[in-house]
Amino acid sequence: MEFTTLTRTAGQVLAGCALGGALVVTAALAAEHAMLDTDGDGMVSYEELVAMAPEITEDEFAALDTDGSGGLDEEELAVAREAGLLPSEG
C-alpha cells in the first residue's frame, strides 16, 4: 500500500478556509432570502421585510433597493444585514 503526502502552504489552507466560509455565508443568505420571500417571486418586498423587521421604514427600504426594482435581492439583503438594519442570526 502506498500513501501520498499532501503538503499545503499556510496560504493555501487559509484560502480554502475563506472559500468555505464564503460558501457558508452565501448559503445562509440564500436561505434567509428564501425564508423572507414568502410569495416566491425572487425578491423580498417591503411588506415581506417588515414582517421580520417591523422597525424598517419605507425610506430605509428604498435606500437598500439600490437597483430600484421594488424588492431586495440577496446582495441587497446582505447590505441590510451589514448595516445593522436586520437582526443578527442567532
Secondary structure, DSSP 4 states (H G I P E B T S, - for coil): ---------HHHHHHHHHHHHHHHHHHHHHHHHHHH-TT-SSSB-HHHHHHH-TT--HHHHHHH-TT-SSSB-HHHHHHHHHTT-SPPP-
